[in-house]
C-alpha cells in the first residue's frame, strides 16, 4: 500500500495537507506521484497569489502527462518550494518531505477539517 502519513489530511484530488502554526503546507501524495510516473517539471503559483479550494493552483508534468494541482483549501500563498524548479524528481523520491509545494495562509481553516483522514483516503484510492 502506498505511504500515507497519519498526521496529514488528504483531498480527493490527491493532495496532502499538513497544518503548521495556522498555515497549511501542501503537496501531492505518494499514490499520485506513482500514478503520474517520473516528474519532469512542477509549475507553482507565486508568493502572494490567492488560491481557491478545488481550483487549480499549478501543475506537475511527468513523462506521460501534465496534471493540474487542485487547491485543497482557499487562501494566500506565503511560501513556495523553489527547489522543485531544479529538482522536480523530489516529487517521486520524497512526496511528503522534500517535495512539499506551497504553504498557504488559509482564509477558512474549517476547510482543512473537511478533508479526508489517511484512512478515508486509503479507502478511496483502494476503490479505484
C-alpha positions in Angstrom: 0.0 0.0 0.0 1.2 3.5 -0.6 2.8 5.5 2.1 0.2 7.6 3.9 1.4 9.7 6.9 -1.4 9.6 9.5 -1.0 13.1 10.7 -1.8 14.6 7.3 -5.2 15.3 5.7 -5.9 14.4 2.1 -8.1 15.7 -0.8 -10.0 13.8 -3.4 -7.6 15.3 -5.9 -4.6 13.5 -4.2 -3.1 16.5 -2.4 -1.9 16.2 1.2 -2.2 19.0 3.7 -0.1 19.5 6.9 -1.3 22.1 9.4 1.6 24.1 10.9 1.1 27.2 13.2 -2.2 28.2 11.4 -0.7 27.7 8.0 -1.0 24.7 5.7 1.7 23.0 3.7 0.5 21.3 0.6 1.9 18.6 -1.7 0.8 15.6 -3.7 0.5 12.1 -2.3 2.7 9.1 -2.9 -0.2 7.5 -4.7 -0.5 10.5 -7.1 3.3 10.6 -7.9 3.2 6.8 -8.6 0.3 7.2 -11.0 2.0 10.1 -12.8 5.3 8.5 -13.2 8.6 10.4 -13.5 8.0 14.1 -12.8 10.0 16.4 -15.1 8.5 19.8 -14.2 6.5 21.4 -11.5 4.7 24.7 -12.0 3.7 26.6 -8.9 2.0 29.9 -8.1 3.8 33.0 -6.9 4.1 34.0 -3.3 1.2 36.4 -2.6 -1.2 34.7 -5.0 -4.6 33.8 -3.8 -5.8 30.2 -4.4 -9.3 28.9 -4.3 -10.3 25.5 -2.8 -10.9 22.9 -5.6 -9.4 25.2 -8.2 -6.1 24.6 -10.0 -3.1 26.3 -8.4 -0.3 24.8 -10.6 0.6 21.7 -12.4 3.0 18.8 -12.5 4.4 17.4 -15.7 5.5 13.8 -16.0 6.9 11.9 -18.9 3.4 10.7 -19.6 1.1 13.6 -18.9 0.5 17.1 -17.4 -1.7 17.1 -14.3 -3.2 20.1 -12.6 -2.7 20.6 -8.9 -6.0 21.4 -7.1 -6.0 23.5 -4.0 -7.4 21.6 -1.0 -8.1 24.9 0.8 -8.5 28.6 -0.1 -6.0 31.2 1.0 -2.9 33.2 0.2 0.4 31.6 -0.9 3.1 32.6 1.6 5.9 30.3 0.5 6.7 28.1 -2.4 9.2 25.2 -2.7 11.7 26.7 -5.1 13.9 23.6 -5.0 11.3 21.8 -7.2 12.2 24.1 -10.1 15.6 22.4 -10.3 14.7 19.1 -8.7 11.2 18.0 -9.8 12.3 14.4 -9.1 11.8 15.2 -5.4 8.1 14.6 -6.0 8.8 11.0 -6.9 11.5 10.5 -4.3 10.1 12.3 -1.3 6.4 13.4 -1.8 5.8 14.2 1.8 9.2 15.7 2.9 11.3 17.3 0.2 8.5 17.8 -2.3 6.1 20.0 -0.4 4.8 22.5 -3.0 3.3 25.5 -1.3 2.5 27.0 2.1 -0.8 28.8 2.4 -2.4 31.0 5.0 -5.9 29.6 4.8 -8.8 32.0 4.6 -11.1 29.5 6.3 -9.4 26.9 8.5 -12.6 24.8 8.7 -11.8 23.7 5.1 -9.0 21.6 6.4 -11.4 19.8 8.7 -13.5 18.7 5.7 -10.5 16.9 4.1 -10.0 13.1 4.4 -8.0 11.3 7.1 -5.3 8.9 5.9 -7.8 6.0 6.5 -10.5 7.7 4.4 -8.1 8.5 1.6 -6.7 5.0 1.6 -10.3 3.6 1.3 -10.9 6.0 -1.7 -7.7 5.0 -3.6 -8.2 1.3 -3.0 -11.6 1.5 -4.7 -10.1 2.9 -7.9 
